[in-house]
Amino acid sequence: MKKTDLEKNKALKLMENLRKGGTPNRFGAASGAGLPDRREQRRLDKAEGLVSFPLKLNEDLIAAIRQRAQDEDTGINEVVGNLLRQALAAGK
């Protein structure tokens, strides 16, 4: 056999092994094993009294909110909720 034929055979073996190898656990069905699906997440949010409220903000404001959430070790939703409560209480 020529050297090129040997290399082709090696490549074919490699491709066959990759094809038969299966999907790693970090992809596919096992990737979201611990997370609820969208319908379940909506049901959980509704039970907590949460309502989706999309809005558009400037990037610098979003960066400040993310930084505050990271500093307080909480989520962005909690930080925005606290800020809105403080602003509404101050406005009364």
N, C-alpha and C positions, 0 to 999 in steps of 0.2 A: 504494500500500500504506500501511496505517496504521503508525505507529511501533511499536505492539505486535507487529504481524506481522513487522516487520523484526527486532525483538529475539528473537522466537521462532525465526526462521530462523537468526540468529546462534547461539542456544543449540543448535539442532539440529546445526549445523555443528561447533560445539565438542564436543558429545557424540560425534559421529561420529569426529572426529579422536582423541579420547581412547580410543574403543573400538578403533580401528585402530592406535593407537600401539604396542601390544605391552607386554610386561612388562619393567620395568627390570632390569638385571643383578643388582641387589642383592636381588631377589626371585626366586622360582621355582627352576629347576634350577641356575642359576649361583650361587645364594647359598651353597651348601655344597660348592662344587667342590673346595676344598682339604681338606675334613674327611672322615675316614672315616665310613662309616655305622655303625650300632650293632653290627651283627654283626661287622664288621671291627674295631671298637674293642674288643669283647669278646675277639676272637682275639688282638689285640695285648697286651691286659692279661693274658690267660692265659699268653702266651709270656713275659711279664716276671714271672710268679708273683704277680700282683696278684689279690686277692679282694675282692669288694664286701662292705662291712661297714657297713650303715646304723645310725645311732644318733641319739638326740635329746639336744641339749645346750642350755643356757641361752643366751639371746641375747648376754649380756655376754661369755661365754666364746667364742662364735663370733666376736664383734667383735674380741676380743683375738687370736684365731688368724689372722683375716684381716689385721689390722694387722701381725702378725709376718711373715706371708707377704709382705706388701707391702714391709716393711722389708728383708727378706732377698732380695727379688726372686725368689721361688720360688712354687710352687703350694701350695695348702692341704693337699693330700695329703702332700707332702714334709714340711711343718711338723708335721702331726699324727703322721706316722710317726717323725720325729726325737724329738718330745716323748714318745711312748710308749716308744721305745727307751731314752731317758734315765731315764724313770720306772721301767721294768722293771730297768734296770741298777742304779739306786739302791736298789731294793727287795731285791736279793739279798744 
